[in-house]
Every structure is written in C-alpha cells, then in structure tokens.
Amino acid sequence: MATNDDEDEVAGVVAGVVGGIALCVVAVLYGGGFSKYPPVAVAEIMPVGDALAKVYFGVDDAALKSDDMGVVARTMAAMAVNPKAIVLLSGFHDPSGDPKHNAQLASARAQSVRDALVAGGVAAARVKFRKPESTVGSGSPEEGRRVEIRVQ
C-alpha cells in the first residue's frame, strides 16, 4: 500500500519530467532549433582592399578541398610581412533557399577556413569573421558559395 510520501515523490518526479520537456520545447521554438553549424563570433570590421584569396565550396557543403590548402601558405606569407595584421574572413551565400540556413552555412564555411589557417600556424586570436553576406545580381553560382580571405 502506497503512502502519501511515496505518492508525493512520484508526483514530484512526473512534474520534473513534464517541466523538462516543456523547457526543451520552448527552447526549440524560440531558439530556432538545433543546427549542425555552430555560430561564430562576428566582428564589425570593414574589409580593406581586395581579397588575398577566395575559397569556393560545393552546394550545401562547408568542407575545404585539398586544393584549397594553398591559401594557408599565402595567408601565412602575407601575415609575416605585417606581424600586427589580422585575417578577416567573409562568408557568402546566394539568396536562394532558406536565408537562416544559408547564413549558417556561410558561417560554417568561414569556420572551415579558420580551422585550416589555425592548423597551419595562424594564431586563432588574429582571425576575425564578418557577418555572412548574401550575393545578389548576376554573379556566378560559385560566387555565392565562397569565403574571402583578407589580411589587413
């Protein structure tokens, strides 16, 4: 025979589980859900001059190709000339599809470039990100799937 203490304990556990589920639902609804692309810290730095390099990605892809690893050496060489310089990464996406997904994908592409640069010897603190930008106009589809690298 159950006592009032046992019933109170069961009710407390049930209330805790229901409350936890409710919090998860609220977090998903108001937090935009879960993404396979984590957000990156964005700097309000204006790009200066032409891009040192552009890295192009496949459709809905954020992985660097082995052919793109040459940008690490070019970036390191440009930074050696100016030890106080930063690397500014600008991720782009085209206007088609879901804008939120596209912005997250552009950020993930910039993060992939950053990871390669840091693995190649660039100090992580010297790599900055700009807010993802949408390409508009008559540019090629590849231009909408790029990351521009500037050393400034």
MIKERO-150961 format. One record per residue: residue in one letter; z, x, y of N, C-alpha, C in turn. Coordinates in steps of 0.1 Angstrom, whole numbers, plus 2048, in hexadecimal, padded with zeros to 3 digits. Atoms other than C-alpha are relative to their C-alpha. Last residue first. Example, Ala and Ser with C-alpha at 12.3 -4.5 7.8 and 13.67 -1.06 7.14 Angstrom:
<zadrens>
<zadren vexti="S" n_w="800" n_u="7F7" n_v="7F5" ca_w="847" ca_u="889" ca_v="7F5" c_w="808" c_u="7F8" c_v="80B"/>
<zadren vexti="A" n_w="800" n_u="809" n_v="7F4" ca_w="84E" ca_u="87B" ca_v="7D3" c_w="800" c_u="809" c_v="80C"/>
</zadrens>
This chain:
<zadrens>
<zadren vexti="Q" n_w="7FE" n_u="801" n_v="7F2" ca_w="652" ca_u="9BE" ca_v="9B5" c_w="80D" c_u="805" c_v="805"/>
<zadren vexti="V" n_w="7F6" n_u="7F7" n_v="7FD" ca_w="644" ca_u="9C1" ca_v="992" c_w="801" c_u="801" c_v="80F"/>
<zadren vexti="R" n_w="800" n_u="7F8" n_v="7F3" ca_w="631" ca_u="9A2" ca_v="98A" c_w="80B" c_u="80A" c_v="800"/>
<zadren vexti="I" n_w="7F5" n_u="7F6" n_v="7FE" ca_w="62A" ca_u="993" ca_v="968" c_w="7FD" c_u="807" c_v="80D"/>
<zadren vexti="E" n_w="803" n_u="7F5" n_v="7F7" ca_w="617" ca_u="972" ca_v="965" c_w="80B" c_u="809" c_v="802"/>
<zadren vexti="V" n_w="7F5" n_u="7FB" n_v="7F9" ca_w="61C" ca_u="95C" ca_v="947" c_w="7FB" c_u="80C" c_v="809"/>
<zadren vexti="R" n_w="7FE" n_u="7F2" n_v="7FD" ca_w="5FF" ca_u="947" ca_v="93B" c_w="80E" c_u="803" c_v="806"/>
<zadren vexti="R" n_w="7F7" n_u="7FC" n_v="80B" ca_w="5F7" ca_u="926" ca_v="92A" c_w="803" c_u="80F" c_v="802"/>
<zadren vexti="G" n_w="7F5" n_u="809" n_v="800" ca_w="5E6" ca_u="913" ca_v="947" c_w="80B" c_u="804" c_v="7F5"/>
<zadren vexti="E" n_w="7F8" n_u="7FE" n_v="7F4" ca_w="5CF" ca_u="930" ca_v="94D" c_w="80C" c_u="7F8" c_v="801"/>
<zadren vexti="E" n_w="7F7" n_u="7F4" n_v="803" ca_w="5C3" ca_u="92D" ca_v="929" c_w="809" c_u="803" c_v="80C"/>
<zadren vexti="P" n_w="7F4" n_u="804" n_v="808" ca_w="5B6" ca_u="90A" ca_v="930" c_w="80A" c_u="80B" c_v="7FE"/>
<zadren vexti="S" n_w="802" n_u="801" n_v="80F" ca_w="59E" ca_u="918" ca_v="94A" c_w="80D" c_u="7FC" c_v="7F9"/>
<zadren vexti="G" n_w="7FE" n_u="7F3" n_v="807" ca_w="5A4" ca_u="911" ca_v="96F" c_w="7FE" c_u="7FE" c_v="7F1"/>
<zadren vexti="S" n_w="80B" n_u="7FE" n_v="80A" ca_w="594" ca_u="8F1" ca_v="97E" c_w="802" c_u="80D" c_v="7F8"/>
<zadren vexti="G" n_w="80D" n_u="7FD" n_v="7FC" ca_w="5B2" ca_u="8E4" ca_v="992" c_w="7F7" c_u="803" c_v="7F4"/>
<zadren vexti="V" n_w="808" n_u="80B" n_v="7FD" ca_w="5D6" ca_u="8E5" ca_v="98A" c_w="7F3" c_u="805" c_v="804"/>
<zadren vexti="T" n_w="80D" n_u="7FD" n_v="7FB" ca_w="5ED" ca_u="8FD" ca_v="979" c_w="7F9" c_u="7F3" c_v="803"/>
<zadren vexti="S" n_w="80B" n_u="807" n_v="806" ca_w="611" ca_u="8F3" ca_v="975" c_w="7F3" c_u="805" c_v="807"/>
<zadren vexti="E" n_w="809" n_u="806" n_v="7F7" ca_w="62D" ca_u="90B" ca_v="97E" c_w="7F4" c_u="7FA" c_v="7F8"/>
<zadren vexti="P" n_w="80D" n_u="802" n_v="806" ca_w="64C" ca_u="914" ca_v="96B" c_w="7F7" c_u="7F9" c_v="80A"/>
<zadren vexti="K" n_w="801" n_u="80E" n_v="805" ca_w="668" ca_u="91E" ca_v="983" c_w="7F2" c_u="7FF" c_v="7FA"/>
<zadren vexti="R" n_w="803" n_u="80A" n_v="7F7" ca_w="668" ca_u="944" ca_v="988" c_w="800" c_u="7F2" c_v="7F9"/>
<zadren vexti="F" n_w="809" n_u="80B" n_v="803" ca_w="67A" ca_u="95B" ca_v="971" c_w="7FE" c_u="7F7" c_v="80C"/>
<zadren vexti="K" n_w="7FD" n_u="80D" n_v="7F9" ca_w="68B" ca_u="97D" ca_v="978" c_w="7F5" c_u="7F6" c_v="7FC"/>
<zadren vexti="V" n_w="80A" n_u="80A" n_v="803" ca_w="68C" ca_u="99D" ca_v="963" c_w="804" c_u="7F2" c_v="806"/>
<zadren vexti="R" n_w="80B" n_u="7FE" n_v="7F7" ca_w="6A0" ca_u="9B9" ca_v="972" c_w="7F5" c_u="7F7" c_v="7FE"/>
<zadren vexti="A" n_w="7FC" n_u="804" n_v="7F3" ca_w="6C1" ca_u="9AE" ca_v="962" c_w="7F5" c_u="801" c_v="80A"/>
<zadren vexti="A" n_w="801" n_u="80E" n_v="7FF" ca_w="6B0" ca_u="9B1" ca_v="940" c_w="804" c_u="7FB" c_v="80E"/>
<zadren vexti="A" n_w="7F2" n_u="806" n_v="7FF" ca_w="6AB" ca_u="9D6" ca_v="945" c_w="7FF" c_u="7F1" c_v="802"/>
<zadren vexti="V" n_w="7FD" n_u="805" n_v="7F3" ca_w="687" ca_u="9DF" ca_v="93A" c_w="80E" c_u="7FA" c_v="800"/>
<zadren vexti="G" n_w="7F8" n_u="7F7" n_v="7F7" ca_w="687" ca_u="9F4" ca_v="91B" c_w="803" c_u="7FB" c_v="80E"/>
<zadren vexti="G" n_w="807" n_u="7F4" n_v="7FC" ca_w="66C" ca_u="9E6" ca_v="904" c_w="807" c_u="80A" c_v="809"/>
<zadren vexti="A" n_w="800" n_u="7F8" n_v="80C" ca_w="684" ca_u="9CD" ca_v="8F4" c_w="7F8" c_u="80D" c_v="802"/>
<zadren vexti="V" n_w="7F3" n_u="7FB" n_v="802" ca_w="68B" ca_u="9C1" ca_v="917" c_w="800" c_u="809" c_v="7F4"/>
<zadren vexti="L" n_w="7FD" n_u="7F6" n_v="7F6" ca_w="666" ca_u="9BD" ca_v="91E" c_w="80D" c_u="807" c_v="7FE"/>
<zadren vexti="A" n_w="808" n_u="7F5" n_v="804" ca_w="65F" ca_u="9AB" ca_v="8FD" c_w="803" c_u="80C" c_v="80A"/>
<zadren vexti="D" n_w="7FB" n_u="7FA" n_v="80C" ca_w="67C" ca_u="993" ca_v="903" c_w="7F9" c_u="80D" c_v="7FC"/>
<zadren vexti="R" n_w="7F4" n_u="7F9" n_v="7FC" ca_w="670" ca_u="98D" ca_v="927" c_w="806" c_u="807" c_v="7F4"/>
<zadren vexti="V" n_w="805" n_u="7F4" n_v="7F9" ca_w="64D" ca_u="984" ca_v="91A" c_w="80C" c_u="808" c_v="804"/>
<zadren vexti="S" n_w="806" n_u="7F7" n_v="80A" ca_w="65C" ca_u="96C" ca_v="901" c_w="7FB" c_u="80D" c_v="806"/>
<zadren vexti="Q" n_w="7F5" n_u="7FA" n_v="808" ca_w="672" ca_u="95D" ca_v="91C" c_w="7FB" c_u="80A" c_v="7F6"/>
<zadren vexti="A" n_w="7FB" n_u="7F6" n_v="7F7" ca_w="653" ca_u="957" ca_v="932" c_w="80C" c_u="807" c_v="7F9"/>
<zadren vexti="R" n_w="80A" n_u="7F6" n_v="800" ca_w="644" ca_u="944" ca_v="915" c_w="804" c_u="80C" c_v="809"/>
<zadren vexti="A" n_w="7FF" n_u="7F9" n_v="80D" ca_w="663" ca_u="930" ca_v="910" c_w="7F6" c_u="80C" c_v="7FF"/>
<zadren vexti="S" n_w="7F3" n_u="7F8" n_v="7FF" ca_w="664" ca_u="927" ca_v="935" c_w="801" c_u="808" c_v="7F3"/>
<zadren vexti="A" n_w="803" n_u="7F5" n_v="7F7" ca_w="63F" ca_u="91B" ca_v="933" c_w="80C" c_u="809" c_v="801"/>
<zadren vexti="L" n_w="809" n_u="7F6" n_v="807" ca_w="648" ca_u="907" ca_v="914" c_w="7FD" c_u="80C" c_v="809"/>
<zadren vexti="Q" n_w="7F8" n_u="7F8" n_v="809" ca_w="666" ca_u="8F7" ca_v="926" c_w="7F8" c_u="80A" c_v="7F8"/>
<zadren vexti="A" n_w="7F8" n_u="7F7" n_v="7F8" ca_w="64F" ca_u="8ED" ca_v="943" c_w="809" c_u="809" c_v="7F7"/>
<zadren vexti="N" n_w="809" n_u="7F5" n_v="7FB" ca_w="635" ca_u="8DF" ca_v="92B" c_w="809" c_u="80A" c_v="808"/>
<zadren vexti="H" n_w="803" n_u="7F7" n_v="80B" ca_w="650" ca_u="8CB" ca_v="918" c_w="7F8" c_u="80C" c_v="805"/>
<zadren vexti="K" n_w="7F4" n_u="7F9" n_v="804" ca_w="65C" ca_u="8BC" ca_v="939" c_w="7FE" c_u="80A" c_v="7F5"/>
<zadren vexti="P" n_w="7FC" n_u="7F5" n_v="7F7" ca_w="639" ca_u="8B5" ca_v="945" c_w="80D" c_u="807" c_v="7FD"/>
<zadren vexti="D" n_w="7F2" n_u="803" n_v="7FB" ca_w="62F" ca_u="8A2" ca_v="925" c_w="804" c_u="80B" c_v="80A"/>
<zadren vexti="G" n_w="7F5" n_u="802" n_v="808" ca_w="609" ca_u="8A6" ca_v="920" c_w="80D" c_u="7FD" c_v="807"/>
<zadren vexti="S" n_w="802" n_u="80A" n_v="80B" ca_w="5EF" ca_u="8B4" ca_v="937" c_w="80D" c_u="7FF" c_v="7F7"/>
<zadren vexti="P" n_w="7FA" n_u="80D" n_v="7FD" ca_w="5F8" ca_u="8C5" ca_v="958" c_w="7FF" c_u="7F6" c_v="7F5"/>
<zadren vexti="D" n_w="80A" n_u="809" n_v="7FA" ca_w="5F3" ca_u="8E9" ca_v="94B" c_w="806" c_u="7F2" c_v="802"/>
<zadren vexti="H" n_w="804" n_u="80A" n_v="80A" ca_w="60F" ca_u="901" ca_v="947" c_w="7F6" c_u="7F7" c_v="807"/>
<zadren vexti="F" n_w="809" n_u="80B" n_v="7FC" ca_w="619" ca_u="921" ca_v="958" c_w="7FD" c_u="7F7" c_v="7F5"/>
<zadren vexti="G" n_w="807" n_u="807" n_v="80B" ca_w="635" ca_u="93B" ca_v="954" c_w="7F8" c_u="7F4" c_v="806"/>
<zadren vexti="S" n_w="803" n_u="80E" n_v="7FC" ca_w="63D" ca_u="952" ca_v="971" c_w="7F8" c_u="7FA" c_v="7F4"/>
<zadren vexti="L" n_w="809" n_u="807" n_v="80A" ca_w="64F" ca_u="973" ca_v="968" c_w="7FE" c_u="7F1" c_v="805"/>
<zadren vexti="L" n_w="7FF" n_u="80E" n_v="7FE" ca_w="65D" ca_u="989" ca_v="984" c_w="7F6" c_u="7FA" c_v="7F6"/>
<zadren vexti="V" n_w="80C" n_u="806" n_v="806" ca_w="665" ca_u="9AD" ca_v="97A" c_w="802" c_u="7F1" c_v="802"/>
<zadren vexti="I" n_w="7FD" n_u="80A" n_v="80B" ca_w="67D" ca_u="9BD" ca_v="992" c_w="7F3" c_u="7FC" c_v="7FA"/>
<zadren vexti="A" n_w="809" n_u="80C" n_v="801" ca_w="678" ca_u="9DD" ca_v="9A6" c_w="806" c_u="7F7" c_v="7F5"/>
<zadren vexti="K" n_w="7F8" n_u="80C" n_v="7FC" ca_w="695" ca_u="9F5" ca_v="9AE" c_w="7F8" c_u="7F3" c_v="7FF"/>
<zadren vexti="P" n_w="7F5" n_u="803" n_v="808" ca_w="687" ca_u="A12" ca_v="999" c_w="809" c_u="7F4" c_v="804"/>
<zadren vexti="N" n_w="7F6" n_u="806" n_v="7F7" ca_w="665" ca_u="A10" ca_v="9AA" c_w="80D" c_u="7FC" c_v="7F8"/>
<zadren vexti="V" n_w="804" n_u="7FC" n_v="7F3" ca_w="64B" ca_u="A26" ca_v="999" c_w="80A" c_u="7FB" c_v="80A"/>
<zadren vexti="A" n_w="7FC" n_u="7F2" n_v="7FE" ca_w="65C" ca_u="A23" ca_v="978" c_w="7FD" c_u="805" c_v="80E"/>
<zadren vexti="M" n_w="7F2" n_u="800" n_v="7FC" ca_w="659" ca_u="9FD" ca_v="97B" c_w="805" c_u="80E" c_v="802"/>
<zadren vexti="A" n_w="7FF" n_u="805" n_v="7F2" ca_w="633" ca_u="9FF" ca_v="97B" c_w="80F" c_u="800" c_v="805"/>
<zadren vexti="A" n_w="806" n_u="7F6" n_v="7F7" ca_w="634" ca_u="A15" ca_v="95C" c_w="801" c_u="7FB" c_v="80E"/>
<zadren vexti="M" n_w="7F7" n_u="7F5" n_v="7FF" ca_w="64C" ca_u="9FD" ca_v="94A" c_w="7FB" c_u="80B" c_v="809"/>
<zadren vexti="T" n_w="7F5" n_u="805" n_v="7F8" ca_w="636" ca_u="9DF" ca_v="952" c_w="80A" c_u="80C" c_v="802"/>
<zadren vexti="R" n_w="804" n_u="801" n_v="7F2" ca_w="617" ca_u="9F0" ca_v="945" c_w="80B" c_u="7FD" c_v="809"/>
<zadren vexti="A" n_w="802" n_u="7F3" n_v="7FB" ca_w="629" ca_u="9FA" ca_v="925" c_w="7FB" c_u="800" c_v="80F"/>
<zadren vexti="V" n_w="7F3" n_u="7FA" n_v="7FF" ca_w="636" ca_u="9D7" ca_v="920" c_w="7FF" c_u="80E" c_v="805"/>
<zadren vexti="V" n_w="7FA" n_u="804" n_v="7F3" ca_w="615" ca_u="9C7" ca_v="928" c_w="80D" c_u="807" c_v="802"/>
<zadren vexti="G" n_w="804" n_u="7F6" n_v="7F6" ca_w="606" ca_u="9DA" ca_v="90A" c_w="806" c_u="7FD" c_v="80E"/>
<zadren vexti="M" n_w="7F4" n_u="7F6" n_v="7FF" ca_w="61A" ca_u="9C3" ca_v="8F3" c_w="7FC" c_u="80B" c_v="80A"/>
<zadren vexti="D" n_w="7FA" n_u="801" n_v="7F3" ca_w="600" ca_u="9A7" ca_v="8F9" c_w="80B" c_u="80A" c_v="803"/>
<zadren vexti="D" n_w="80A" n_u="7FB" n_v="7F6" ca_w="5E9" ca_u="9B0" ca_v="8DC" c_w="807" c_u="801" c_v="80E"/>
<zadren vexti="S" n_w="7FF" n_u="7F1" n_v="801" ca_w="607" ca_u="9AB" ca_v="8C4" c_w="7F7" c_u="806" c_v="80B"/>
<zadren vexti="K" n_w="808" n_u="7FA" n_v="80A" ca_w="607" ca_u="986" ca_v="8CF" c_w="801" c_u="80F" c_v="800"/>
<zadren vexti="L" n_w="809" n_u="7F5" n_v="7FC" ca_w="624" ca_u="978" ca_v="8E1" c_w="7F8" c_u="804" c_v="7F4"/>
<zadren vexti="A" n_w="7FE" n_u="7F3" n_v="807" ca_w="633" ca_u="957" ca_v="8D4" c_w="7F5" c_u="80A" c_v="806"/>
<zadren vexti="A" n_w="7F9" n_u="7F7" n_v="7F7" ca_w="636" ca_u="939" ca_v="8EB" c_w="802" c_u="80E" c_v="7FB"/>
<zadren vexti="D" n_w="7FB" n_u="7F4" n_v="806" ca_w="61E" ca_u="921" ca_v="8DC" c_w="806" c_u="809" c_v="80A"/>
<zadren vexti="D" n_w="7F3" n_u="803" n_v="804" ca_w="614" ca_u="8FD" ca_v="8E5" c_w="807" c_u="80C" c_v="7F8"/>
<zadren vexti="V" n_w="7FB" n_u="80D" n_v="7FD" ca_w="5F0" ca_u="908" ca_v="8E8" c_w="80D" c_u="7FD" c_v="7F9"/>
<zadren vexti="G" n_w="807" n_u="80B" n_v="807" ca_w="5ED" ca_u="92D" ca_v="8E5" c_w="805" c_u="7F3" c_v="804"/>
<zadren vexti="F" n_w="7FB" n_u="805" n_v="80C" ca_w="5FA" ca_u="946" ca_v="8FE" c_w="7F8" c_u="7F5" c_v="7FA"/>
<zadren vexti="Y" n_w="805" n_u="80D" n_v="804" ca_w="5EC" ca_u="95D" ca_v="919" c_w="806" c_u="7FB" c_v="7F3"/>
<zadren vexti="V" n_w="800" n_u="802" n_v="80E" ca_w="5FE" ca_u="97A" ca_v="929" c_w="7FD" c_u="7F2" c_v="7FD"/>
<zadren vexti="K" n_w="7FF" n_u="80D" n_v="804" ca_w="5F5" ca_u="984" ca_v="94C" c_w="800" c_u="7FF" c_v="7F1"/>
<zadren vexti="A" n_w="806" n_u="804" n_v="80C" ca_w="5FB" ca_u="9A6" ca_v="95B" c_w="801" c_u="7F1" c_v="7FE"/>
<zadren vexti="L" n_w="803" n_u="7F4" n_v="808" ca_w="604" ca_u="9B8" ca_v="97A" c_w="7F9" c_u="7FD" c_v="7F4"/>
<zadren vexti="A" n_w="7F9" n_u="7FE" n_v="80C" ca_w="601" ca_u="997" ca_v="98D" c_w="7FC" c_u="80D" c_v="7FA"/>
<zadren vexti="D" n_w="806" n_u="805" n_v="80C" ca_w="5F4" ca_u="999" ca_v="9B0" c_w="808" c_u="803" c_v="7F4"/>
<zadren vexti="G" n_w="80C" n_u="7F9" n_v="805" ca_w="609" ca_u="99D" ca_v="9CE" c_w="7FB" c_u="7FA" c_v="7F4"/>
<zadren vexti="V" n_w="807" n_u="7F7" n_v="7F6" ca_w="62C" ca_u="990" ca_v="9D3" c_w="7F5" c_u="807" c_v="7FA"/>
<zadren vexti="P" n_w="809" n_u="7F5" n_v="805" ca_w="63A" ca_u="973" ca_v="9C0" c_w="7FA" c_u="807" c_v="80B"/>
<zadren vexti="M" n_w="80E" n_u="802" n_v="7FE" ca_w="655" ca_u="960" ca_v="9D3" c_w="7F8" c_u="80B" c_v="7FA"/>
<zadren vexti="I" n_w="806" n_u="7F4" n_v="7FB" ca_w="678" ca_u="962" ca_v="9C4" c_w="7F1" c_u="7FD" c_v="801"/>
<zadren vexti="E" n_w="808" n_u="804" n_v="7F5" ca_w="68D" ca_u="943" ca_v="9BF" c_w="7FA" c_u="80C" c_v="807"/>
<zadren vexti="A" n_w="7FD" n_u="7FA" n_v="7F3" ca_w="69A" ca_u="94E" ca_v="99E" c_w="7F7" c_u="7FA" c_v="80A"/>
<zadren vexti="V" n_w="80B" n_u="7FF" n_v="7F7" ca_w="69B" ca_u="939" ca_v="97E" c_w="804" c_u="806" c_v="80D"/>
<zadren vexti="A" n_w="7FC" n_u="800" n_v="7F2" ca_w="6B4" ca_u="93D" ca_v="962" c_w="7F4" c_u="803" c_v="809"/>
<zadren vexti="V" n_w="7FD" n_u="7F2" n_v="7FB" ca_w="6A4" ca_u="935" ca_v="941" c_w="804" c_u="7FE" c_v="80E"/>
<zadren vexti="P" n_w="804" n_u="7FD" n_v="7F2" ca_w="6A6" ca_u="914" ca_v="92E" c_w="803" c_u="80E" c_v="804"/>
<zadren vexti="P" n_w="7F4" n_u="800" n_v="7F7" ca_w="6A6" ca_u="914" ca_v="908" c_w="7FC" c_u="803" c_v="80E"/>
<zadren vexti="Y" n_w="801" n_u="7F6" n_v="7F5" ca_w="686" ca_u="90A" ca_v="8F7" c_w="80C" c_u="800" c_v="809"/>
<zadren vexti="K" n_w="801" n_u="7F3" n_v="807" ca_w="68A" ca_u="8F8" ca_v="8D6" c_w="7FF" c_u="80B" c_v="80A"/>
<zadren vexti="S" n_w="80C" n_u="7F9" n_v="7FF" ca_w="697" ca_u="8DB" ca_v="8EA" c_w="800" c_u="80C" c_v="7F8"/>
<zadren vexti="F" n_w="800" n_u="7F2" n_v="804" ca_w="6B2" ca_u="8C1" ca_v="8E5" c_w="7F2" c_u="806" c_v="801"/>
<zadren vexti="G" n_w="802" n_u="7FC" n_v="80E" ca_w="6B5" ca_u="8A1" ca_v="8F7" c_w="801" c_u="80F" c_v="7FE"/>
<zadren vexti="G" n_w="80D" n_u="7FE" n_v="803" ca_w="6B0" ca_u="89A" ca_v="91C" c_w="7FD" c_u="804" c_v="7F1"/>
<zadren vexti="G" n_w="803" n_u="7F2" n_v="800" ca_w="6D4" ca_u="89E" ca_v="925" c_w="7F2" c_u="803" c_v="7FD"/>
<zadren vexti="Y" n_w="7FF" n_u="7FB" n_v="7F2" ca_w="6D9" ca_u="87A" ca_v="92F" c_w="7FD" c_u="80F" c_v="801"/>
<zadren vexti="L" n_w="807" n_u="808" n_v="7F7" ca_w="6CD" ca_u="86A" ca_v="90E" c_w="800" c_u="805" c_v="80E"/>
<zadren vexti="V" n_w="80E" n_u="7FF" n_v="803" ca_w="6D7" ca_u="887" ca_v="8F7" c_w="7F8" c_u="7F7" c_v="80B"/>
<zadren vexti="A" n_w="805" n_u="7F2" n_v="7FD" ca_w="6F9" ca_u="88C" ca_v="907" c_w="7F1" c_u="800" c_v="7FE"/>
<zadren vexti="V" n_w="801" n_u="7FF" n_v="7F1" ca_w="700" ca_u="866" ca_v="907" c_w="7FA" c_u="80E" c_v="804"/>
<zadren vexti="V" n_w="80B" n_u="809" n_v="7FB" ca_w="6F7" ca_u="864" ca_v="8E2" c_w="7FF" c_u="801" c_v="80F"/>
<zadren vexti="C" n_w="80D" n_u="7FA" n_v="804" ca_w="70D" ca_u="882" ca_v="8DA" c_w="7F4" c_u="7F8" c_v="805"/>
<zadren vexti="L" n_w="802" n_u="7F5" n_v="7F7" ca_w="72A" ca_u="873" ca_v="8ED" c_w="7F3" c_u="807" c_v="7FD"/>
<zadren vexti="A" n_w="804" n_u="806" n_v="7F3" ca_w="727" ca_u="852" ca_v="8DA" c_w="7FD" c_u="80B" c_v="80A"/>
<zadren vexti="I" n_w="80E" n_u="804" n_v="801" ca_w="727" ca_u="865" ca_v="8B9" c_w="7FB" c_u="7FA" c_v="80E"/>
<zadren vexti="G" n_w="808" n_u="7F4" n_v="801" ca_w="747" ca_u="877" ca_v="8C3" c_w="7F1" c_u="7FC" c_v="7FF"/>
<zadren vexti="G" n_w="800" n_u="7FA" n_v="7F2" ca_w="758" ca_u="856" ca_v="8CE" c_w="7F7" c_u="80D" c_v="800"/>
<zadren vexti="V" n_w="808" n_u="809" n_v="7F8" ca_w="74F" ca_u="846" ca_v="8AD" c_w="7FE" c_u="805" c_v="80E"/>
<zadren vexti="V" n_w="80E" n_u="7FF" n_v="804" ca_w="75D" ca_u="863" ca_v="89A" c_w="7F7" c_u="7F8" c_v="808"/>
<zadren vexti="G" n_w="805" n_u="7F3" n_v="7FD" ca_w="77D" ca_u="864" ca_v="8AE" c_w="7F1" c_u="802" c_v="7FC"/>
<zadren vexti="A" n_w="802" n_u="800" n_v="7F1" ca_w="782" ca_u="83E" ca_v="8AC" c_w="7FB" c_u="80E" c_v="804"/>
<zadren vexti="V" n_w="80C" n_u="809" n_v="7FD" ca_w="77E" ca_u="840" ca_v="886" c_w="7FD" c_u="800" c_v="80F"/>
<zadren vexti="V" n_w="80C" n_u="7F8" n_v="805" ca_w="797" ca_u="85D" ca_v="884" c_w="7F3" c_u="7F8" c_v="802"/>
<zadren vexti="G" n_w="802" n_u="7F5" n_v="7F6" ca_w="7B0" ca_u="84A" ca_v="89A" c_w="7F4" c_u="809" c_v="7FC"/>
<zadren vexti="A" n_w="806" n_u="806" n_v="7F4" ca_w="7AC" ca_u="82A" ca_v="885" c_w="7FD" c_u="80B" c_v="80B"/>
<zadren vexti="V" n_w="80E" n_u="803" n_v="804" ca_w="7B2" ca_u="83E" ca_v="865" c_w="7F9" c_u="7FA" c_v="80D"/>
<zadren vexti="E" n_w="807" n_u="7F3" n_v="802" ca_w="7D2" ca_u="84D" ca_v="874" c_w="7F1" c_u="7FE" c_v="7FD"/>
<zadren vexti="D" n_w="801" n_u="7FA" n_v="7F3" ca_w="7DF" ca_u="82B" ca_v="881" c_w="7F8" c_u="80D" c_v="7FF"/>
<zadren vexti="E" n_w="80A" n_u="808" n_v="7F9" ca_w="7D9" ca_u="81B" ca_v="85F" c_w="7FD" c_u="806" c_v="80E"/>
<zadren vexti="D" n_w="80D" n_u="7FD" n_v="806" ca_w="7EC" ca_u="837" ca_v="84E" c_w="7F5" c_u="7F9" c_v="807"/>
<zadren vexti="D" n_w="804" n_u="7F3" n_v="7FC" ca_w="809" ca_u="834" ca_v="867" c_w="7F3" c_u="804" c_v="7FA"/>
<zadren vexti="N" n_w="806" n_u="801" n_v="7F3" ca_w="80A" ca_u="80E" ca_v="862" c_w="7FC" c_u="80E" c_v="805"/>
<zadren vexti="T" n_w="7F6" n_u="802" n_v="7F6" ca_w="80F" ca_u="813" ca_v="83D" c_w="7F9" c_u="800" c_v="80E"/>
<zadren vexti="A" n_w="801" n_u="7F7" n_v="7F4" ca_w="7F6" ca_u="80F" ca_v="822" c_w="80A" c_u="7FC" c_v="80A"/>
<zadren vexti="M" n_w="800" n_u="808" n_v="7F4" ca_w="800" ca_u="800" ca_v="800" c_w="800" c_u="809" c_v="80D"/>
</zadrens>
